[in-house]
Amino acid sequence: MQEPVVLKKSATPPKSPAWSSQLKYRLQDGVLIALAAMCLFMWMALLSYDQGDPGWTHASAIDQVQNAGGRFGAWCADVLFMTLGYFAYLFPLLLMVKTVQVYRQHKTPLDWSGWLFAWRLLGLIFLVLSGSALIDIHFMDDHLMPASAGGALGESLSQLAVDAFNVQGSTLLFIAFFLFGLTVFTDLSWFKVLDVTGKITLDLIDLIHSLINRWWDARSEQQQKIAKLREVDVRVREVATPMVADRLERTKVKERLIERED
């Protein structure tokens, strides 16, 4: 006799405890708050930068720091302006982009990936270096800045690139690096950008077309009203003027004719 076959139940994967999933959600909230606070603090420090405040490039013995971020904010602003120049103003914007991305994914638990973090960091490096180099090539220096328009990094890269590729070639090269870094850092899909741009363009064309049609219809209606009033004026002058001497009475006759035709 054959032995009965016993089917083994498939092992179900163990469920992660509730506290683990809650911890991932709370970590994502913490990252969101930290990025938003860092972005606002950096913008506040950069916009209130003063050369008289103590910084990384110079020392200053003053009692009252003018920077809104205090001594630490003045030091951070001086470092950013020294290394990146005008591109330092865009650096908090990059943090804001990541803040928006974290907020859009707040319903999914935080999943850390070291390779993905390194990939995003590489995109940020390309973005910062190429952006500061482009600014150094195409913008004039400011005496209020501790370094050139593109900072120390932008000045070094722009000099190397201009010597090798000239201004036009360097611009094309850094634009390519900038777009590559922007794509990697923000996970941007250019096909989606083209689709959205095309949709916005078509919607804008439809809006302009509808506005032109409304204006043309209103203009035609106004011209018809003017023509009708002129016709009524002619009839009033031909018929009512010899019989009615009062101007007010002629106006009443004109109104009655208009109401009868409507």
C-alpha positions in Angstrom: 0.0 0.0 0.0 1.1 3.5 -0.8 1.8 5.8 2.1 -0.4 8.9 2.2 1.3 12.0 1.0 1.3 14.8 3.6 1.4 18.3 2.1 3.4 20.7 4.1 2.0 24.1 4.6 4.1 26.9 3.0 5.8 29.0 5.6 4.4 32.5 5.7 7.0 35.3 5.9 7.2 36.7 9.4 5.5 40.1 9.8 7.5 42.9 11.1 6.4 44.2 14.4 4.2 47.3 14.6 6.8 49.3 16.4 9.3 48.8 13.6 6.9 50.1 10.9 5.9 53.0 13.1 9.6 53.8 13.7 10.2 54.0 10.0 7.3 56.5 9.6 8.5 58.6 12.5 12.1 58.6 11.1 10.7 59.9 7.8 8.9 62.7 9.6 12.1 63.5 11.4 14.0 63.7 8.1 11.3 66.0 6.7 11.5 68.4 9.7 15.3 68.4 9.7 15.5 69.2 6.0 13.0 71.9 6.2 14.7 73.5 9.2 18.1 73.3 7.6 16.8 74.8 4.4 15.2 77.8 6.2 18.3 78.3 8.4 20.7 78.3 5.4 18.6 80.8 3.5 18.3 83.0 6.5 22.1 82.9 7.0 22.9 83.6 3.4 20.4 86.5 2.9 21.7 88.2 6.1 25.4 87.7 5.3 27.6 90.6 6.4 31.4 90.9 5.7 32.0 92.3 9.1 30.8 89.2 10.8 33.4 86.6 11.9 33.8 83.8 9.3 35.9 81.0 7.9 38.0 83.3 5.7 38.6 86.1 8.2 38.4 86.8 11.9 36.5 89.7 13.4 36.3 90.8 17.0 32.8 92.2 17.3 30.2 92.0 20.1 27.1 92.0 17.9 26.8 89.6 14.9 24.6 91.0 12.1 23.8 87.6 10.7 20.3 86.3 11.6 21.8 82.8 12.2 24.3 84.1 14.7 28.0 83.2 14.7 27.3 79.8 13.3 25.1 81.2 10.6 27.8 83.7 9.6 30.4 81.0 9.5 28.2 78.7 7.3 27.4 81.6 4.9 31.1 82.5 4.6 32.0 78.9 3.8 29.3 78.6 1.2 30.1 81.9 -0.5 33.8 81.1 -0.4 33.4 77.7 -2.0 30.3 78.1 -4.3 29.9 81.9 -4.8 26.4 82.9 -6.0 25.4 79.2 -6.3 25.2 79.2 -2.6 21.8 80.8 -2.9 20.6 77.8 -4.8 22.0 75.2 -2.4 19.0 75.6 0.1 16.7 75.2 -2.9 18.2 71.8 -3.6 17.4 70.9 0.0 13.9 72.1 -0.5 13.5 69.8 -3.5 14.5 66.8 -1.3 12.1 68.1 1.4 9.2 68.1 -1.1 10.2 64.6 -2.3 10.3 63.3 1.3 6.9 64.9 1.9 5.4 63.2 -1.2 6.5 59.8 0.1 5.3 60.3 3.7 2.7 57.5 3.3 5.4 54.9 2.6 7.9 53.8 5.3 11.5 55.0 5.0 13.6 52.4 3.2 17.4 53.2 3.5 19.6 52.2 0.6 23.3 53.0 0.7 23.8 52.6 -3.0 20.9 54.9 -3.7 22.2 57.5 -1.3 25.6 57.3 -2.9 24.0 57.7 -6.4 22.0 60.8 -5.2 25.2 62.2 -3.6 27.1 61.9 -6.8 24.3 63.8 -8.6 24.5 66.5 -6.0 28.3 66.8 -6.5 27.9 67.1 -10.3 25.1 69.6 -9.8 27.0 71.9 -7.4 30.4 71.8 -9.3 28.9 72.4 -12.7 26.6 75.1 -11.5 29.3 77.1 -9.7 31.5 76.8 -12.8 28.8 78.1 -15.1 28.2 81.0 -12.7 31.9 81.8 -12.6 32.1 81.8 -16.4 29.1 84.0 -17.1 28.8 86.3 -14.1 30.9 89.2 -12.9 32.6 89.1 -9.5 31.2 91.1 -6.6 33.4 92.9 -4.0 30.9 91.8 -1.3 31.7 88.2 -1.9 34.7 86.6 -0.2 35.7 84.9 -3.5 34.8 85.1 -7.2 31.2 84.8 -8.6 31.5 81.0 -8.7 33.5 80.6 -5.5 36.8 78.8 -5.2 35.5 75.6 -6.8 33.8 77.3 -9.7 36.8 79.5 -10.4 39.2 76.5 -10.4 37.0 74.4 -12.7 36.1 77.2 -15.0 39.8 78.1 -15.6 40.7 74.5 -16.4 37.7 74.1 -18.7 38.1 77.4 -20.5 41.8 76.7 -21.2 40.9 73.3 -22.7 37.5 74.0 -24.4 37.1 77.8 -24.6 34.0 79.5 -23.2 31.5 78.0 -25.6 32.7 74.4 -25.2 33.0 74.8 -21.4 29.5 76.1 -21.2 28.1 73.1 -23.2 30.1 70.7 -21.1 29.0 72.1 -17.8 25.4 72.4 -18.9 25.5 68.6 -19.7 27.0 67.9 -16.3 24.4 70.1 -14.6 21.5 68.4 -16.3 23.0 65.0 -15.5 23.4 66.0 -11.8 19.9 67.4 -11.7 18.5 64.2 -13.1 20.3 61.9 -10.7 19.8 64.0 -7.6 16.1 64.8 -8.1 15.2 61.5 -9.9 13.8 63.7 -12.7 12.3 62.1 -15.8 12.8 64.3 -18.8 10.1 62.4 -20.8 7.6 63.4 -18.0 8.9 67.0 -18.2 8.2 67.0 -22.0 4.7 65.5 -21.5 3.9 68.1 -18.8 5.3 70.9 -20.9 3.4 69.8 -23.9 0.1 69.5 -21.9 0.6 73.0 -20.4 1.4 74.4 -23.9 -1.8 72.8 -25.4 -3.9 74.0 -22.5 -2.4 77.5 -22.9 -3.2 77.5 -26.6 -6.8 76.4 -25.9 -7.2 79.1 -23.3 -5.9 81.8 -25.6 -8.1 80.5 -28.4 -11.2 80.6 -26.2 -10.4 84.1 -25.0 -10.0 85.3 -28.6 -13.3 83.7 -29.5 -15.1 85.3 -26.5 -13.6 88.7 -27.4 -14.6 88.3 -31.1 -18.2 87.2 -30.1 -18.5 90.2 -27.7 -17.2 92.5 -30.4 -19.6 91.2 -33.0 -22.5 91.5 -30.5 -21.5 95.1 -29.7 -21.3 96.0 -33.4 -24.8 94.5 -33.9 -26.1 96.6 -31.1 -24.5 99.7 -32.5 -25.9 99.0 -35.9 -29.4 98.4 -34.4 -29.3 101.7 -32.5 -28.3 103.6 -35.6 -31.1 102.0 -37.5 -33.6 102.9 -34.7 -32.2 106.5 -34.7 -32.8 106.8 -38.4 -36.4 105.6 -38.0 -37.1 107.8 -35.1 -35.8 110.9 -37.0 -37.9 110.0 -40.0 -41.1 109.1 -38.2 -41.2 110.5 -34.7 -39.4 113.8 -35.1 -42.0 115.6 -37.2 -44.8 114.4 -34.8 -43.0 114.6 -31.4 -41.2 117.8 -30.6 -40.1 116.9 -27.1 -36.7 115.2 -26.9 -37.7 113.1 -23.9 -40.7 111.7 -25.8 -38.5 110.8 -28.7 -36.2 108.9 -26.4 -39.2 107.0 -25.1 -40.3 106.2 -28.6 -36.8 104.9 -29.4 -36.9 102.6 -26.3 -40.2 101.2 -27.3 -39.0 100.4 -30.8 -35.9 98.7 -29.4 -38.1 96.6 -27.0 -40.5 95.7 -29.8 -37.6 94.5 -32.1 -36.0 92.5 -29.2 
